[in-house]
Amino acid sequence: MECRKDCHSLSLILLGIISITTSMLLQVDGQTINVGLLYESTNSGMEKIFQKAIDDANESNEISQLSAVTTAITPGNAFETSKKLCKMLRSSVIAVFGPSTTLPAAHAISICDAKELPFMDTRWDFSVQLPTINLHPHPTQLAVALRDLVITLGWRGFTILYETGEYLSIVNELLKLYGTNGPVVTLRRYELDINGDYRNVLRRVKKSDDFSIVVVGSIETLPELLSQLLQVGIMNDEYRYVIGNLDLQTIDLEPYQYGDVNITGFRLVSPENQRVMEILKSLDGNEEASFQNVSCPMSVNMALAYDGVQLLAETTKYVNFRPVQLNCNDNESWEKGFTLINYMKSLSISGITGELKFDNQGLRTDFQLDTIELTSSGLSKIGTWSSSQGFSINRKPIQNSFEVDNRSLVNKTFVVITALTDPYGMLKETPAKLEGNDRFEGFGIDLIAELGSKLGFNFVFKIQEDSKYGSLDPVTGKWNGMILEIIEGRADLGITDLTMTSDRESGVDFTIPFMNLGIAILYKKPVTEPPKLFSFMLPFSGEVWLLLGLAYFGVSVSLFVLGRLSAAEWDNPYPCIEDPTVLTNQFSFANSLWFTVGALFQQGSEIAPKGLSTRVVGSVWWFFTIILVSSYTANLAAFLTVESVSSPIENVEDLAAGKGNVKYGAKRGGSTFTFFQEANYPTYQKIYEFMKDNPQYMTTTNNEGVERVEKENYAFFMESTSIEYVVERKCTLGQVGSLLDEKGYGIAMRKNSPYRDVLSLAILELQEQGVLAKMKTKWWKEKRGGGACSQDDGNSQASELGMPNLGGVFFVLFVGCILASLIGVCEWILSIYFTAQENKVPFKIVFRDEFKFVMQCSGNTKAVKYPKISRSSSSSECSYGSSGFKSKRSSESIDSIPMENWDDSRVHNYHSEYEKSHK
């Protein structure tokens, strides 16, 4: 039972396969498939290329053969078009390629719609519906391409010249893309006046301030428009044109090639395409014909008709249909027409107009256009535009200067390659969506803008994604980075912090330097040392302090010796004794030390020298201390307020010697690394060996190196100008040592470029005018956080002194007080001890009495507990003369009576004795 079911299923599958195969083989009944073409009688090339497309399609189609049914019509005659199309339908055509003019095409589409017959349209049109398939790129995408080109060229405002109302649709799409914040756009319609020309509107354009013009119109009127633009006087080096027609390459532009006018446009058909060249040669009958960079006779309609035939031929391989005769006078239609159209829209083939494919609405929105520019040698491709990737410029390299007849930069458009390196090229920090050149800012961007404004050229910036500037591989001999882009013609100019080196000079040319610099070391700023405890001693060196101590001790000894030698220094200790038995000298060794230290601290003492020798020594010491103390005071303020700093490295020699265990590196493959690699100086060679043996310390970008300096014990070699930029924003970093070399930054261009001298002269003029200096101040000290680390704020004040600065003084005071207290206690105890010994009294009793007296903390008198007994029993008299008291023998000696025991009666007795002696 199961076997029967399986056999039955297999039979059905085989029957289906046989049926499909038979239908495919018999789908045309062995007849030729007719394809119709309605073309204007003035366009004989359309019939030729249509027949060429049929022949080429038949060569690759083994299932069916196509046959061309062509009919010429009068341009613009809709009635004739309808009549001839109805006649063509009786030929069993499966598709119709319609006329290129608007009104006849509209009638043809209406008839094909009624009969459900595929209509292959090659015009640009916004409204596409079944059974029409439009091979032309959709106008909305053309508007996007025009906008991208205008943005890339950097136009701030422009005028749109449009021909008729049908082109307002593309103009409207273009305006909608800008929005309210876009550039100022002026709309002007050019149409024939009663005199049959466009000069009236062109004169108004000339009187306006717009020098940038977008032209949107038909290719039939464009030659006359350009001719009258030349006649009016606005087809010169001051004006720039963008032509919004894909057939620009089909007209003769030779009259405008040598007028320095900038004309830019798009083309869908490239004469550089090998297949296009073969088709044109076969149509022309001359196999040696060349159409590259000159007017190309193949229009967009012709190319789209060729690709349309290939698409139709490819569809016939997969769709089962039978051609039928149709009659415009009945209501019958072809039931397979919509099927054929839908299948064509699902296919994707490669044609001479690029990849031919459609979106889900049947619109051709994914395509690529060549961007072309008029030069002295004709139309030249300068880039491409695609709906997926946008606009990109890719010029052909100039092989030598003799290829350029006109070296003027006016209205030329250059691709300028740069890298996102602060502050030479940066993305703008703005929430608004920016496109083209408006996305970038920086020193290099401003410099190119200044040169462009001065010399009249346009520019388009391109970013070097890998941030490599360019170095030569010694093994392969190949360049990389920005230098490679310039050499291979993908960029015209290169600007960033691009160092001019001998290696790079061998591959490209440079302008004169726009900035001079050298290699330096970026490292952390020296760390501020904390104030030392004895910072008050810093004004004098250790040697001075030592000599000061020796001088103090030496002067003290001198006073002591001279005081003992000088008779004037020996005094009577008892003024009342006329003939003293002993003399005293005030300059004991302790008093000599005290006198000297009092003078040193400018406080003086109760001791005054009397002898000539001691006075000379004292005077000299006083002079010495005045100078010394004044010098100390003057220098002390600076040492207490100025902070000391320290750094493990001071120059490149310290770095190479490994001081502070500081690691270092440079940008990998940059000119700085090359400098150390080629240097002959031993220190630099040592640094190169370290970097070569330790690739982990090398960086990809300068920003990476700066980050490592901030976070690690790491030094980074980079250009001094970049260091200046960094230290203005990162206050913890600074430059160490002096410059290691001298070099410059220049604008790179292809070897033997004819524009080198012109650009160099313009840079020199900008330097003389101070423009470059202003630009550097702007981007180094003003923009993007510049000036944040500036120390000169105009309100600098002396730093206040805190305990870290003056702590040593307090420490000396504290230690001195403690030392004095210890000495006082020791003296007190010794005094108690000697008193107890002399008076035969226990030490404990004397200590107790003295301790009680000290603890009272009041009173200025102290009773003598143990008075001394006079050694003389004879009386003495004391008379008072001009020289004071004079002693006479008396029963009681004055010096034997303690002062505490003197009372009024004893004083009265002394006065009485004095009065008696004078009577």
Secondary structure, DSSP 8 states (H G I E B T S, - for coil): -HHHHHHHHHHHHHHHHHHHHHHHHTTTTT--EEEEEEEETT-HHHHHHHHHHHHHHHHH-SS--EEEEEEEE-TT-HHHHHHHHHHHHTT-EEEEE--SSHHHHHHHHHHHHHHT--EEE-S--S---TTEEE-S--HHHHHHHHHHHHHHTT-SEEEEEE-SGGGHHHHHHHHHHH-TTS-EEEEEE----TTSSSHHHHHHHHHSS--EEEEE--TTTHHHHHHHHHHHT-SSTT-EEEE--TBGGGS--GGGTTS--EEEEEESS-TTSHHHHHHHHHHHT-TT---TTS-----HHHHHHHHHHHHHHHHTTT---------TTS----TTHHHHHHHHHH--EEETTEEE---TTS-----EEEEEEEETTEEEEEEEEETTTEEEE-------GGG-S----TT-EEEEEE---TTTSEE---SS---GGGGEESHHHHHHHHHHHHHT-EEEEEE-TT-----B-TTT--B-HHHHHHHTTS-SEE-SS-B--HHHHHHSEE-S-SEEE-EEEEEE--EE----TTGGGTTS-HHHHHHHHHHHHHHHHHHHHHHHH-GGGEE-S-TT-SS-S--EES--HHHHHHHHHHHHTT---S----SHHHHHHHHHHHHHHHHHHHHHHHHHHHHHHS--EE-S-SSHHHHHHTGGG-EEE-BTTSHHHHHHHH--SHHHHHHHHHHHH-GGG-BSSHHHHHHHHHHSSEEEEEEHHHHHHHHTT-TTEEEES--S--EEE--EE-TT-TTHHHHHHHHHHHHHTTHHHHHHHIIIIISTTTTTT----S--------HHHHHHHHHHHHHHHHHHHHHHHHHHHHHHHHHHHHTT--HHHHHHHHHHHHHH---S----SS----S--S-EEEEEETTEEEEEE-SS-GGGS-GGG--HHHHHHHHHHHHHHH-
